[in-house]
């Protein structure tokens, strides 16, 4: 007579074996799927934004500034997917072409913020105690002000415009990046491989370039991914206030500003630019969160 192993095992061992089997099943299910449905959708939206920013004519070959007064205030239809504005301009064409301005502003502002944050974060994380103290106090003072308020202050001093608003958004995000980078640098500087490089006689510049920066780069990439959406929203907010791009420029914030006068009667003039602002911020944030979770679990 053959006796099944499950009949001779104690209940605790059976439960442990079942949990192990369930974990292996879930792990295999995750590997088969790779990424979640939300991440796939976010990737598709980001790919659309990249194509629209690089080659908008592939998606919307029309002229974003071309006017046709006879077609003004047309609702969304087969001829005009997103409707038309007060001058008869096709909103779908303007939204697609506006991706270049909005994404460029978001990327440039994030690069400025990351660059300044890297400088201050390295000074605070690698410098002597007095430099760390003074830099940290300065960052705390700047961090106490709302970021958008700092951007508005910069624009008041240097005047409105696309370039000014981009620099303003970058400057306003720099204190937050600097604090995160300082924390990462202070964690990495005491790692065993840094101590080993010091014992082997590697100089400060060699340790910084060959060991410290590559290990901080992963966190920087995640931070930058999270910051792009925020920069796009802030830049659109400044354009909405008339401090960045101004109508009739095909930029999402400027389109919101132009359509707010007609929002009660012609909803599509503000809905679709606002939708793309939300989509760009949500998808980049979702991508950044996913990368952050994978970095923690690895």
Order of alpha helices (4+ residues) and beta strands (2+ residues): alpha-alpha-alpha-alpha-alpha-alpha-alpha-alpha-alpha-alpha-alpha-alpha
